[in-house]
Amino acid sequence: MLIKVSTDGYRDYPDWDSKGLVRRFVRRTVVLLSKGLDERKKIVRAVETLLIRLDDEESFQRAETQQILGDQ
């Protein structure tokens, strides 16, 4: 289901998650969540990693945008 609703682009960045890292960690987190509370330590770790990946991607997109604007 996640794959069906996932789309390209996010926050006005058309090339969001070009390496697929965020999408991969979203899927991994969903799988762990489906296993229930028995996996709660892994779930917390997965969600923390997902947030880190989101921050990394947003920083990358900002830097790319600044570089493109600076080159004009």
C-alpha positions in Angstrom: 0.0 0.0 0.0 2.8 2.4 0.8 4.4 1.9 -2.6 1.1 2.8 -4.3 0.7 6.1 -2.5 4.3 7.2 -2.5 5.0 9.9 -5.1 8.0 11.7 -6.3 8.7 15.1 -4.9 8.2 16.6 -1.5 8.2 20.1 0.0 8.7 21.7 -3.5 11.7 19.5 -4.2 10.9 17.6 -7.4 13.9 15.2 -7.0 13.3 14.4 -3.3 14.9 11.2 -2.1 16.8 10.5 -5.3 18.7 7.7 -3.6 15.6 6.1 -2.2 16.9 6.1 1.4 13.9 7.8 2.9 11.5 5.5 1.1 13.5 2.4 2.2 13.4 3.4 5.8 9.7 4.2 5.7 9.1 0.7 4.4 11.3 -0.8 7.1 9.5 1.1 9.8 6.1 0.0 8.5 7.2 -3.7 8.5 8.4 -3.3 12.2 5.1 -1.6 13.2 3.1 -4.4 11.7 4.9 -6.8 14.0 3.6 -5.1 17.1 4.9 -3.9 20.4 7.2 -7.0 20.7 9.6 -5.1 18.5 9.3 -1.7 20.2 13.1 -1.2 20.6 13.6 -1.9 17.0 10.6 0.4 16.1 12.0 3.3 18.1 15.4 2.8 16.5 13.8 2.6 13.0 11.8 5.8 13.5 14.8 7.6 14.8 16.8 6.5 11.7 13.9 7.5 9.5 13.9 11.0 11.0 17.6 11.3 10.5 17.3 10.3 6.8 14.5 12.9 6.4 16.8 15.6 7.9 19.7 14.5 5.8 17.6 14.6 2.6 16.2 18.0 3.4 19.7 19.3 4.0 20.9 17.8 0.8 18.0 19.4 -1.1 18.6 22.8 0.4 22.3 22.7 -0.5 21.5 21.6 -4.1 18.9 24.4 -4.4 21.4 27.0 -3.1 24.1 25.7 -5.5 21.7 25.9 -8.4 20.6 29.4 -7.5 24.2 30.5 -6.9 25.2 29.2 -10.3 22.7 31.4 -12.1 
